[in-house]
């Protein structure tokens, strides 16, 4: 076993804005994230995901789905529509309560969330604009729901909303799921899907957007078992988040204070991530929703959404534990956690130490040169491996530069086919994190990589 690094020195990473700038640059340069409509000047708070970004997000969603749904007997999934009847958002409380307190600067015309200003000003509302020092207006409420219309005839269109949170579909379909899937309480329903919010304070980067993707679990239980399931899902979700990062100490659980609770919540706990230079930020929420949602939808729809226990014949409205997180926010935190810089043999190496199951490409196949006697068998290896996991083929530039390119996008393993491979029918596997190299017979390559990536 050998290593390409004779000298390796870790660099001290920047924090806050400078770290964010380097991540944004990497994301654009390597095809993770692009500004939406950039050629027209962009749309604030809306982003597109490039070739590597979409692969990483797909890996993330598959990982979450396998963990939350496929590995459990008592959880099923749905995929709800983005458009719903407008009464849904009245019943959910969003029309009345889904708003932020806003203030405007009378001088520079900038708009701020009042709660953010209070937090930054040690608990007191400032008198002056933090940017220009101008006078601020009194706080007023601003609803975050995005409005749209259904129908084609002018004057007969029905105003509705793009969903402000994905979970409402689960409550709307709960009775259908229960009857069609033959599930019994306690059980959960999961969904991954888009949500839309007319956010006033955006960013940084993809942390807070106007169009984003959520993953939600709504777990239905008897009221007497609410406490145990609330504790269970706190532990499950925090452990899952910690399993994805290199620094588990940057993940914590924080209970909400009474004045932080949403209108539907008796209790709530945030999983938070300590972003360097930015502090502890929300990653995912575990909420004690009680019977609020099903009771409200029963009231507004006129439909009975209660549950009858098939054993005891007890009839009740189930209580709900919710776990709700953002796909895009998770994506961002994993990039922050994985980003690293070091000097190797006098040259700077940028590397993403991404979890192997999250990395966009698992393996890169690299012929040592462009000569046909090397590229043809290398492509055959690529075809074999690409049937098993996401694999990239790259024959451009010197092998060292290609290693650095794969390091920067987080590829765990590189497979190099060289002139010796023509003689011994073996290839070199190079590890992203340690930069160590080992020789493996081509006949054993697929099985070796499957074991390494398991």
Rosetta blueprint (number, residue, H / E / L):
1 X L
2 X E
3 X E
4 X L
5 X L
6 X L
7 X L
8 X E
9 X E
10 X E
11 X L
12 X L
13 X L
14 X L
15 X L
16 X H
17 X H
18 X H
19 X H
20 X H
21 X H
22 X H
23 X H
24 X H
25 X H
26 X H
27 X H
28 X H
29 X H
30 X H
31 X L
32 X L
33 X E
34 X E
35 X E
36 X L
37 X L
38 X H
39 X H
40 X H
41 X L
42 X L
43 X L
44 X L
45 X L
46 X L
47 X E
48 X E
49 X E
50 X L
51 X H
52 X H
53 X H
54 X H
55 X H
56 X H
57 X H
58 X H
59 X H
60 X H
61 X H
62 X H
63 X H
64 X H
65 X H
66 X H
67 X H
68 X H
69 X H
70 X H
71 X L
72 X L
73 X L
74 X L
75 X E
76 X E
77 X E
78 X L
79 X L
80 X L
81 X L
82 X L
83 X E
84 X L
85 X L
86 X L
87 X H
88 X H
89 X H
90 X H
91 X H
92 X L
93 X L
94 X H
95 X H
96 X H
97 X H
98 X L
99 X E
100 X E
101 X E
102 X E
103 X E
104 X E
105 X E
106 X L
107 X L
108 X L
109 X L
110 X L
111 X E
112 X E
113 X E
114 X H
115 X H
116 X H
117 X H
118 X H
119 X H
120 X H
121 X L
122 X L
123 X L
124 X L
125 X L
126 X L
127 X L
128 X E
129 X L
130 X L
131 X L
132 X L
133 X L
134 X L
135 X E
136 X E
137 X L
138 X L
139 X L
140 X E
141 X E
142 X E
143 X E
144 X L
145 X L
146 X E
147 X E
148 X E
149 X E
150 X E
151 X L
152 X L
153 X L
154 X L
155 X L
156 X L
157 X L
158 X E
159 X E
160 X E
161 X E
162 X E
163 X L
164 X L
165 X L
166 X L
167 X L
168 X H
169 X H
170 X H
171 X H
172 X H
173 X H
174 X H
175 X H
176 X H
177 X H
178 X H
179 X H
180 X H
181 X H
182 X L
183 X L
184 X L
185 X L
186 X L
187 X E
188 X E
189 X E
190 X E
191 X E
192 X E
193 X E
194 X E
195 X E
196 X E
197 X L
198 X L
199 X L
200 X L
201 X L
202 X L
203 X L
204 X L
205 X L
206 X L
207 X L
208 X L
209 X L
210 X L
211 X E
212 X E
213 X E
214 X E
215 X E
216 X E
217 X E
218 X E
219 X E
220 X E
221 X E
222 X L
223 X H
224 X H
225 X H
226 X H
227 X H
228 X H
229 X H
230 X H
231 X H
232 X H
233 X H
234 X H
235 X H
236 X H
237 X H
238 X H
239 X H
240 X H
241 X H
242 X H
243 X H
244 X H
245 X L
246 X L
247 X L
248 X H
249 X H
250 X H
251 X E
252 X E
253 X E
254 X E
255 X E
256 X L
257 X L
258 X H
259 X H
260 X H
261 X L
262 X L
263 X L
264 X L
265 X L
266 X L
267 X E
268 X E
269 X E
270 X E
271 X E
272 X E
273 X E
274 X E
275 X E
276 X L
277 X L
278 X L
279 X E
280 X E
281 X E
282 X E
283 X E
284 X E
285 X E
286 X E
287 X E
288 X E
289 X E
290 X E
291 X L
292 X H
293 X H
294 X H
295 X H
296 X H
297 X H
298 X H
299 X H
300 X H
301 X H
302 X L
303 X L
304 X L
305 X L
306 X L
307 X E
308 X E
309 X L
310 X L
311 X L
312 X L
313 X L
314 X L
315 X E
316 X E
317 X L
318 X L
319 X E
320 X E
321 X E
322 X E
323 X E
324 X E
325 X E
326 X E
327 X H
328 X H
329 X H
330 X H
331 X H
332 X H
333 X H
334 X H
335 X H
336 X H
337 X H
338 X H
339 X E
340 X E
341 X E
342 X E
343 X E
344 X E
345 X L
346 X L
347 X E
348 X E
349 X E
350 X E
351 X E
352 X E
353 X L
354 X L
355 X L
356 X L
357 X L
358 X L
359 X L
360 X L
361 X L
362 X L
363 X E
364 X E
365 X E
366 X E
367 X E
368 X L
369 X L
370 X L
371 X L
372 X H
373 X H
374 X H
375 X H
376 X H
377 X H
378 X H
379 X H
380 X H
381 X H
382 X H
383 X H
384 X H
385 X H
386 X H
387 X L
388 X L
389 X L
390 X L
391 X E
392 X E
393 X E
394 X L
395 X L
396 X L
397 X L
398 X L
399 X H
400 X H
401 X H
402 X H
403 X H
404 X H
405 X H
406 X H
407 X H
408 X H
409 X H
410 X L
411 X L
412 X L
413 X E
414 X E
415 X E
416 X E
417 X E
418 X L
419 X L
420 X L
421 X H
422 X H
423 X H
424 X H
425 X L
426 X E
427 X E
428 X E
429 X E
430 X E
431 X E
432 X L
433 X L
434 X L
435 X L
436 X E
437 X E
438 X E
439 X E
440 X E
441 X E
442 X H
443 X H
444 X H
445 X H
446 X H
447 X H
448 X H
449 X H
450 X H
451 X H
452 X H
453 X H
454 X L
